[in-house]
Amino acid sequence: MTKHLLIAAAASVVAVSSWLPIAQANESMYMPSLSYRTGPFAGGGTPFADGYADYFNMLNERDGGINGVK
């Protein structure tokens, strides 16, 4: 009885695992910009955020992204 239960459990694991989605690499990458754009610190945060965005735009255009991911 235990042997049959073990075989049935193994077969169900194999059957269920074949239905799981396959992991795929994203075609784009999200890079958050944690900086101040409003309020009393906006004078320093806004240029930083703009430079941060410009840097990643340059990487996408010049190098094709980071490890090929834009």
C-alpha contacts under 8 A as a table, 3 or more apart, distances in Angstrom:
res1	aa1	res2	aa2	distance
1	M	4	H	5.26
1	M	5	L	6.24
2	T	5	L	5.02
2	T	6	L	6.11
3	K	6	L	5.12
3	K	7	I	6.24
4	H	7	I	5.11
4	H	8	A	6.08
5	L	8	A	5.07
5	L	9	A	6.07
6	L	9	A	5.09
6	L	10	A	6.16
7	I	10	A	5.12
7	I	11	A	6.11
8	A	11	A	5.08
8	A	12	S	6.14
9	A	12	S	5.13
9	A	13	V	6.24
10	A	13	V	5.12
10	A	14	V	6.32
11	A	14	V	5.16
11	A	15	A	6.14
12	S	15	A	4.97
12	S	16	V	6.02
13	V	16	V	5.24
13	V	17	S	6.00
14	V	17	S	5.22
14	V	18	S	6.40
15	A	18	S	5.48
15	A	19	W	7.15
16	V	19	W	5.45
16	V	20	L	6.96
17	S	20	L	5.31
26	N	29	M	6.89
26	N	69	V	7.38
27	E	69	V	5.72
27	E	70	K	6.56
28	S	69	V	5.61
28	S	70	K	4.75
29	M	69	V	6.52
29	M	70	K	5.95
33	S	49	A	6.34
33	S	52	Y	7.29
33	S	53	A	7.95
34	L	49	A	7.87
35	S	45	G	5.27
35	S	46	T	7.30
35	S	48	F	7.32
35	S	49	A	6.17
36	Y	39	G	7.33
36	Y	41	F	6.01
36	Y	42	A	5.22
36	Y	44	G	7.59
36	Y	45	G	4.47
36	Y	46	T	6.42
36	Y	49	A	7.99
37	R	41	F	7.47
37	R	42	A	4.64
37	R	43	G	7.84
37	R	45	G	5.54
37	R	46	T	4.90
37	R	49	A	7.72
38	T	41	F	6.93
38	T	42	A	4.79
38	T	46	T	7.96
39	G	42	A	5.51
40	P	43	G	7.33
41	F	44	G	5.87
41	F	45	G	6.20
42	A	45	G	4.83
42	A	46	T	5.50
43	G	46	T	6.12
43	G	47	P	7.34
44	G	47	P	6.07
44	G	48	F	6.58
45	G	48	F	5.12
45	G	49	A	6.10
46	T	49	A	5.13
46	T	50	D	6.16
47	P	50	D	5.07
47	P	51	G	6.07
48	F	51	G	5.13
48	F	52	Y	6.04
49	A	52	Y	4.99
49	A	53	A	6.21
50	D	53	A	5.20
50	D	54	D	6.11
51	G	54	D	4.93
51	G	55	Y	6.03
52	Y	55	Y	5.20
52	Y	56	F	6.56
53	A	56	F	5.38
53	A	57	N	6.19
54	D	57	N	5.01
54	D	58	M	6.08
55	Y	58	M	5.07
55	Y	59	L	6.29
56	F	59	L	4.94
56	F	60	N	6.19
56	F	65	G	7.84
57	N	60	N	5.12
57	N	61	E	6.27
58	M	61	E	5.18
58	M	62	R	5.77
58	M	63	D	7.89
59	L	62	R	5.27
59	L	63	D	5.28
59	L	64	G	6.55
59	L	65	G	5.36
59	L	66	I	7.16
60	N	63	D	5.76
60	N	64	G	4.61
60	N	65	G	4.00
60	N	66	I	7.40
60	N	70	K	5.72
61	E	64	G	5.65
61	E	65	G	7.19
62	R	65	G	7.79
63	D	66	I	7.39
63	D	68	G	7.89
64	G	67	N	7.87
64	G	68	G	5.61
64	G	69	V	7.21
64	G	70	K	6.63
65	G	68	G	5.07
65	G	69	V	5.01
65	G	70	K	4.33
66	I	69	V	5.24
66	I	70	K	6.44
